[in-house]
């Protein structure tokens, strides 16, 4: 059995190679234009999985770009809103 080379690294050094830009590019472009305390973005969805995927993409984008984005969901009308607080 060969020796395993194990090393601890900072999580900030780990880059994700998974790209979400193709599916969510229009949403991420709109997120970029949000102003704190300004308008919100309204996005319709078809199922719960879409919500989680959208939120994950938006929150990761925000973290990478230093933007704090929040979201609220309207389950009755199947819409999710993204906005920036003041």
N, CA, C and O atoms as a GROMACS GRO file, in nm:
protein
  344
    1UNK      N    1   0.084  -0.118   0.000
    1UNK     CA    2   0.000   0.000   0.000
    1UNK      C    3   0.089   0.125   0.000
    1UNK      O    4   0.183   0.134   0.079
    2UNK      N    5   0.060   0.220  -0.089
    2UNK     CA    6   0.143   0.340  -0.098
    2UNK      C    7   0.098   0.445   0.004
    2UNK      O    8  -0.016   0.444   0.050
    3UNK      N    9   0.189   0.534   0.035
    3UNK     CA   10   0.163   0.640   0.133
    3UNK      C   11   0.074   0.748   0.070
    3UNK      O   12   0.097   0.789  -0.044
    4UNK      N   13  -0.026   0.792   0.144
    4UNK     CA   14  -0.114   0.898   0.097
    4UNK      C   15  -0.056   1.033   0.137
    4UNK      O   16  -0.016   1.053   0.252
    5UNK      N   17  -0.053   1.126   0.043
    5UNK     CA   18  -0.002   1.260   0.071
    5UNK      C   19  -0.119   1.351   0.107
    5UNK      O   20  -0.193   1.394   0.019
    6UNK      N   21  -0.134   1.380   0.236
    6UNK     CA   22  -0.246   1.462   0.284
    6UNK      C   23  -0.192   1.596   0.330
    6UNK      O   24  -0.090   1.604   0.399
    7UNK      N   25  -0.261   1.702   0.292
    7UNK     CA   26  -0.216   1.837   0.324
    7UNK      C   27  -0.338   1.923   0.357
    7UNK      O   28  -0.440   1.914   0.288
    8UNK      N   29  -0.330   2.005   0.460
    8UNK     CA   30  -0.437   2.098   0.495
    8UNK      C   31  -0.414   2.230   0.423
    8UNK      O   32  -0.303   2.283   0.422
    9UNK      N   33  -0.521   2.283   0.362
    9UNK     CA   34  -0.514   2.411   0.293
    9UNK      C   35  -0.632   2.498   0.336
    9UNK      O   36  -0.733   2.447   0.384
   10UNK      N   37  -0.618   2.628   0.319
   10UNK     CA   38  -0.727   2.720   0.352
   10UNK      C   39  -0.840   2.703   0.251
   10UNK      O   40  -0.814   2.679   0.133
   11UNK      N   41  -0.963   2.716   0.297
   11UNK     CA   42  -1.077   2.700   0.207
   11UNK      C   43  -1.080   2.809   0.100
   11UNK      O   44  -1.134   2.788  -0.008
   12UNK      N   45  -1.022   2.923   0.130
   12UNK     CA   46  -1.020   3.030   0.031
   12UNK      C   47  -0.932   2.995  -0.089
   12UNK      O   48  -0.946   3.055  -0.196
   13UNK      N   49  -0.843   2.898  -0.071
   13UNK     CA   50  -0.755   2.855  -0.181
   13UNK      C   51  -0.826   2.759  -0.277
   13UNK      O   52  -0.774   2.730  -0.385
   14UNK      N   53  -0.943   2.710  -0.238
   14UNK     CA   54  -1.013   2.612  -0.319
   14UNK      C   55  -1.107   2.684  -0.414
   14UNK      O   56  -1.195   2.759  -0.372
   15UNK      N   57  -1.088   2.661  -0.541
   15UNK     CA   58  -1.173   2.722  -0.643
   15UNK      C   59  -1.266   2.615  -0.700
   15UNK      O   60  -1.223   2.504  -0.730
   16UNK      N   61  -1.393   2.649  -0.715
   16UNK     CA   62  -1.489   2.557  -0.774
   16UNK      C   63  -1.479   2.568  -0.926
   16UNK      O   64  -1.475   2.678  -0.981
   17UNK      N   65  -1.476   2.454  -0.991
   17UNK     CA   66  -1.465   2.456  -1.136
   17UNK      C   67  -1.602   2.452  -1.203
   17UNK      O   68  -1.613   2.468  -1.324
   18UNK      N   69  -1.707   2.430  -1.123
   18UNK     CA   70  -1.841   2.424  -1.179
   18UNK      C   71  -1.887   2.565  -1.215
   18UNK      O   72  -1.886   2.654  -1.131
   19UNK      N   73  -1.926   2.583  -1.339
   19UNK     CA   74  -1.972   2.714  -1.386
   19UNK      C   75  -2.123   2.714  -1.399
   19UNK      O   76  -2.181   2.623  -1.458
   20UNK      N   77  -2.187   2.816  -1.344
   20UNK     CA   78  -2.331   2.829  -1.352
   20UNK      C   79  -2.370   2.940  -1.450
   20UNK      O   80  -2.489   2.966  -1.470
   21UNK      N   81  -2.274   3.004  -1.508
   21UNK     CA   82  -2.302   3.125  -1.583
   21UNK      C   83  -2.394   3.104  -1.701
   21UNK      O   84  -2.470   3.195  -1.735
   22UNK      N   85  -2.392   2.987  -1.766
   22UNK     CA   86  -2.475   2.970  -1.885
   22UNK      C   87  -2.624   2.975  -1.852
   22UNK      O   88  -2.699   3.049  -1.916
   23UNK      N   89  -2.668   2.899  -1.754
   23UNK     CA   90  -2.810   2.892  -1.720
   23UNK      C   91  -2.857   3.019  -1.648
   23UNK      O   92  -2.969   3.065  -1.671
   24UNK      N   93  -2.774   3.074  -1.560
   24UNK     CA   94  -2.816   3.186  -1.478
   24UNK      C   95  -2.754   3.319  -1.518
   24UNK      O   96  -2.762   3.415  -1.442
   25UNK      N   97  -2.692   3.327  -1.634
   25UNK     CA   98  -2.625   3.450  -1.676
   25UNK      C   99  -2.720   3.571  -1.675
   25UNK      O  100  -2.681   3.676  -1.624
   26UNK      N  101  -2.841   3.561  -1.730
   26UNK     CA  102  -2.930   3.678  -1.725
   26UNK      C  103  -2.962   3.722  -1.581
   26UNK      O  104  -2.969   3.842  -1.553
   27UNK      N  105  -2.981   3.626  -1.493
   27UNK     CA  106  -3.009   3.659  -1.353
   27UNK      C  107  -2.888   3.725  -1.287
   27UNK      O  108  -2.903   3.826  -1.218
   28UNK      N  109  -2.770   3.669  -1.309
   28UNK     CA  110  -2.649   3.726  -1.248
   28UNK      C  111  -2.618   3.864  -1.304
   28UNK      O  112  -2.569   3.951  -1.232
   29UNK      N  113  -2.646   3.884  -1.433
   29UNK     CA  114  -2.627   4.018  -1.491
   29UNK      C  115  -2.721   4.118  -1.425
   29UNK      O  116  -2.682   4.232  -1.400
   30UNK      N  117  -2.844   4.076  -1.397
   30UNK     CA  118  -2.941   4.164  -1.331
   30UNK      C  119  -2.900   4.190  -1.186
   30UNK      O  120  -2.915   4.302  -1.138
   31UNK      N  121  -2.849   4.089  -1.118
   31UNK     CA  122  -2.804   4.104  -0.979
   31UNK      C  123  -2.695   4.212  -0.971
   31UNK      O  124  -2.691   4.291  -0.877
   32UNK      N  125  -2.609   4.212  -1.070
   32UNK     CA  126  -2.499   4.309  -1.075
   32UNK      C  127  -2.551   4.453  -1.076
   32UNK      O  128  -2.483   4.543  -1.026
   33UNK      N  129  -2.670   4.475  -1.130
   33UNK     CA  130  -2.727   4.609  -1.143
   33UNK      C  131  -2.808   4.654  -1.021
   33UNK      O  132  -2.849   4.769  -1.013
   34UNK      N  133  -2.831   4.562  -0.927
   34UNK     CA  134  -2.909   4.599  -0.807
   34UNK      C  135  -2.835   4.701  -0.723
   34UNK      O  136  -2.713   4.694  -0.705
   35UNK      N  137  -2.911   4.796  -0.671
   35UNK     CA  138  -2.857   4.898  -0.582
   35UNK      C  139  -2.913   4.874  -0.442
   35UNK      O  140  -3.029   4.835  -0.428
   36UNK      N  141  -2.832   4.898  -0.337
   36UNK     CA  142  -2.882   4.882  -0.201
   36UNK      C  143  -3.004   4.972  -0.177
   36UNK      O  144  -2.998   5.092  -0.202
   37UNK      N  145  -3.114   4.913  -0.129
   37UNK     CA  146  -3.236   4.989  -0.104
   37UNK      C  147  -3.316   5.020  -0.228
   37UNK      O  148  -3.420   5.086  -0.220
   38UNK      N  149  -3.270   4.973  -0.343
   38UNK     CA  150  -3.338   5.001  -0.470
   38UNK      C  151  -3.439   4.893  -0.505
   38UNK      O  152  -3.494   4.827  -0.418
   39UNK      N  153  -3.461   4.876  -0.634
   39UNK     CA  154  -3.557   4.780  -0.684
   39UNK      C  155  -3.514   4.636  -0.656
   39UNK      O  156  -3.398   4.608  -0.625
   40UNK      N  157  -3.610   4.545  -0.667
   40UNK     CA  158  -3.584   4.401  -0.652
   40UNK      C  159  -3.601   4.335  -0.788
   40UNK      O  160  -3.660   4.392  -0.880
   41UNK      N  161  -3.548   4.214  -0.799
   41UNK     CA  162  -3.564   4.134  -0.920
   41UNK      C  163  -3.667   4.027  -0.890
   41UNK      O  164  -3.660   3.959  -0.787
   42UNK      N  165  -3.764   4.012  -0.979
   42UNK     CA  166  -3.868   3.910  -0.965
   42UNK      C  167  -3.843   3.799  -1.066
   42UNK      O  168  -3.828   3.825  -1.185
   43UNK      N  169  -3.837   3.674  -1.018
   43UNK     CA  170  -3.812   3.560  -1.105
   43UNK      C  171  -3.917   3.452  -1.077
   43UNK      O  172  -3.938   3.414  -0.962
   44UNK      N  173  -3.981   3.404  -1.182
   44UNK     CA  174  -4.076   3.294  -1.167
   44UNK      C  175  -4.002   3.162  -1.160
   44UNK      O  176  -3.892   3.149  -1.214
   45UNK      N  177  -4.063   3.063  -1.095
   45UNK     CA  178  -4.001   2.931  -1.087
   45UNK      C  179  -4.107   2.823  -1.104
   45UNK      O  180  -4.226   2.848  -1.086
   46UNK      N  181  -4.062   2.703  -1.138
   46UNK     CA  182  -4.155   2.593  -1.160
   46UNK      C  183  -4.152   2.490  -1.048
   46UNK      O  184  -4.254   2.426  -1.020
   47UNK      N  185  -4.036   2.473  -0.982
   47UNK     CA  186  -4.030   2.379  -0.870
   47UNK      C  187  -3.926   2.422  -0.768
   47UNK      O  188  -3.847   2.513  -0.794
   48UNK      N  189  -3.927   2.356  -0.654
   48UNK     CA  190  -3.837   2.391  -0.543
   48UNK      C  191  -3.690   2.381  -0.580
   48UNK      O  192  -3.608   2.460  -0.533
   49UNK      N  193  -3.656   2.285  -0.665
   49UNK     CA  194  -3.517   2.267  -0.705
   49UNK      C  195  -3.465   2.392  -0.776
   49UNK      O  196  -3.350   2.432  -0.758
   50UNK      N  197  -3.551   2.453  -0.857
   50UNK     CA  198  -3.511   2.577  -0.927
   50UNK      C  199  -3.477   2.687  -0.828
   50UNK      O  200  -3.381   2.762  -0.849
   51UNK      N  201  -3.554   2.698  -0.720
   51UNK     CA  202  -3.529   2.801  -0.619
   51UNK      C  203  -3.392   2.781  -0.557
   51UNK      O  204  -3.312   2.874  -0.548
   52UNK      N  205  -3.364   2.659  -0.514
   52UNK     CA  206  -3.236   2.631  -0.449
   52UNK      C  207  -3.119   2.657  -0.543
   52UNK      O  208  -3.017   2.712  -0.501
   53UNK      N  209  -3.133   2.618  -0.669
   53UNK     CA  210  -3.026   2.641  -0.767
   53UNK      C  211  -3.003   2.789  -0.790
   53UNK      O  212  -2.889   2.835  -0.795
   54UNK      N  213  -3.112   2.864  -0.803
   54UNK     CA  214  -3.100   3.009  -0.823
   54UNK      C  215  -3.036   3.076  -0.703
   54UNK      O  216  -2.943   3.156  -0.718
   55UNK      N  217  -3.084   3.042  -0.584
   55UNK     CA  218  -3.029   3.105  -0.463
   55UNK      C  219  -2.882   3.073  -0.447
   55UNK      O  220  -2.802   3.160  -0.414
   56UNK      N  221  -2.846   2.948  -0.471
   56UNK     CA  222  -2.705   2.910  -0.459
   56UNK      C  223  -2.619   2.988  -0.556
   56UNK      O  224  -2.514   3.040  -0.519
   57UNK      N  225  -2.663   2.998  -0.681
   57UNK     CA  226  -2.587   3.072  -0.782
   57UNK      C  227  -2.574   3.219  -0.743
   57UNK      O  228  -2.465   3.277  -0.754
   58UNK      N  229  -2.683   3.279  -0.698
   58UNK     CA  230  -2.682   3.422  -0.663
   58UNK      C  231  -2.594   3.447  -0.541
   58UNK      O  232  -2.515   3.541  -0.540
   59UNK      N  233  -2.609   3.363  -0.437
   59UNK     CA  234  -2.529   3.383  -0.315
   59UNK      C  235  -2.380   3.361  -0.341
   59UNK      O  236  -2.297   3.434  -0.287
   60UNK      N  237  -2.345   3.263  -0.423
   60UNK     CA  238  -2.204   3.241  -0.458
   60UNK      C  239  -2.150   3.358  -0.537
   60UNK      O  240  -2.037   3.402  -0.514
   61UNK      N  241  -2.229   3.408  -0.630
   61UNK     CA  242  -2.189   3.524  -0.710
   61UNK      C  243  -2.166   3.645  -0.618
   61UNK      O  244  -2.068   3.718  -0.632
   62UNK      N  245  -2.259   3.665  -0.526
   62UNK     CA  246  -2.247   3.776  -0.432
   62UNK      C  247  -2.123   3.765  -0.346
   62UNK      O  248  -2.054   3.863  -0.323
   63UNK      N  249  -2.096   3.646  -0.298
   63UNK     CA  250  -1.978   3.625  -0.213
   63UNK      C  251  -1.849   3.653  -0.291
   63UNK      O  252  -1.756   3.714  -0.239
   64UNK      N  253  -1.845   3.608  -0.416
   64UNK     CA  254  -1.726   3.629  -0.499
   64UNK      C  255  -1.705   3.776  -0.534
   64UNK      O  256  -1.592   3.819  -0.555
   65UNK      N  257  -1.815   3.852  -0.540
   65UNK     CA  258  -1.806   3.991  -0.583
   65UNK      C  259  -1.831   4.092  -0.471
   65UNK      O  260  -1.842   4.212  -0.496
   66UNK      N  261  -1.839   4.044  -0.348
   66UNK     CA  262  -1.857   4.134  -0.234
   66UNK      C  263  -1.992   4.202  -0.229
   66UNK      O  264  -2.003   4.316  -0.181
   67UNK      N  265  -2.097   4.135  -0.277
   67UNK     CA  266  -2.232   4.190  -0.280
   67UNK      C  267  -2.320   4.107  -0.186
   67UNK      O  268  -2.320   3.984  -0.195
   68UNK      N  269  -2.394   4.172  -0.098
   68UNK     CA  270  -2.485   4.102  -0.007
   68UNK      C  271  -2.625   4.105  -0.068
   68UNK      O  272  -2.691   4.209  -0.069
   69UNK      N  273  -2.670   3.990  -0.118
   69UNK     CA  274  -2.802   3.979  -0.181
   69UNK      C  275  -2.892   3.895  -0.092
   69UNK      O  276  -2.850   3.791  -0.040
   70UNK      N  277  -3.015   3.940  -0.074
   70UNK     CA  278  -3.114   3.865   0.003
   70UNK      C  279  -3.227   3.822  -0.090
   70UNK      O  280  -3.241   3.876  -0.200
   71UNK      N  281  -3.306   3.725  -0.044
   71UNK     CA  282  -3.417   3.681  -0.126
   71UNK      C  283  -3.540   3.652  -0.041
   71UNK      O  284  -3.529   3.620   0.077
   72UNK      N  285  -3.654   3.665  -0.104
   72UNK     CA  286  -3.782   3.630  -0.043
   72UNK      C  287  -3.862   3.554  -0.148
   72UNK      O  288  -3.851   3.580  -0.268
   73UNK      N  289  -3.941   3.459  -0.100
   73UNK     CA  290  -4.018   3.376  -0.191
   73UNK      C  291  -4.166   3.399  -0.168
   73UNK      O  292  -4.212   3.410  -0.054
   74UNK      N  293  -4.242   3.405  -0.277
   74UNK     CA  294  -4.387   3.411  -0.271
   74UNK      C  295  -4.437   3.278  -0.327
   74UNK      O  296  -4.449   3.261  -0.449
   75UNK      N  297  -4.467   3.183  -0.238
   75UNK     CA  298  -4.504   3.047  -0.279
   75UNK      C  299  -4.637   3.045  -0.354
   75UNK      O  300  -4.655   2.962  -0.443
   76UNK      N  301  -4.730   3.135  -0.319
   76UNK     CA  302  -4.861   3.136  -0.385
   76UNK      C  303  -4.850   3.170  -0.533
   76UNK      O  304  -4.915   3.106  -0.616
   77UNK      N  305  -4.770   3.269  -0.566
   77UNK     CA  306  -4.755   3.308  -0.706
   77UNK      C  307  -4.633   3.245  -0.773
   77UNK      O  308  -4.603   3.274  -0.889
   78UNK      N  309  -4.562   3.160  -0.699
   78UNK     CA  310  -4.442   3.090  -0.750
   78UNK      C  311  -4.340   3.189  -0.807
   78UNK      O  312  -4.296   3.177  -0.922
   79UNK      N  313  -4.304   3.287  -0.724
   79UNK     CA  314  -4.203   3.386  -0.763
   79UNK      C  315  -4.105   3.403  -0.649
   79UNK      O  316  -4.139   3.387  -0.532
   80UNK      N  317  -3.982   3.436  -0.686
   80UNK     CA  318  -3.879   3.465  -0.588
   80UNK      C  319  -3.824   3.604  -0.619
   80UNK      O  320  -3.809   3.642  -0.735
   81UNK      N  321  -3.793   3.677  -0.514
   81UNK     CA  322  -3.744   3.815  -0.529
   81UNK      C  323  -3.602   3.824  -0.472
   81UNK      O  324  -3.576   3.774  -0.362
   82UNK      N  325  -3.514   3.887  -0.544
   82UNK     CA  326  -3.376   3.912  -0.499
   82UNK      C  327  -3.358   4.062  -0.484
   82UNK      O  328  -3.401   4.140  -0.569
   83UNK      N  329  -3.294   4.103  -0.374
   83UNK     CA  330  -3.274   4.246  -0.349
   83UNK      C  331  -3.153   4.268  -0.260
   83UNK      O  332  -3.099   4.175  -0.200
   84UNK      N  333  -3.111   4.394  -0.254
   84UNK     CA  334  -3.001   4.434  -0.165
   84UNK      C  335  -3.058   4.529  -0.060
   84UNK      O  336  -3.131   4.623  -0.093
   85UNK      N  337  -3.024   4.504   0.065
   85UNK     CA  338  -3.067   4.593   0.174
   85UNK      C  339  -2.988   4.723   0.171
   85UNK      O  340  -2.883   4.732   0.109
   86UNK      N  341  -3.042   4.822   0.240
   86UNK     CA  342  -2.972   4.951   0.251
   86UNK      C  343  -2.846   4.937   0.332
   86UNK      O  344  -2.774   5.035   0.351
   0.00000   0.00000   0.00000
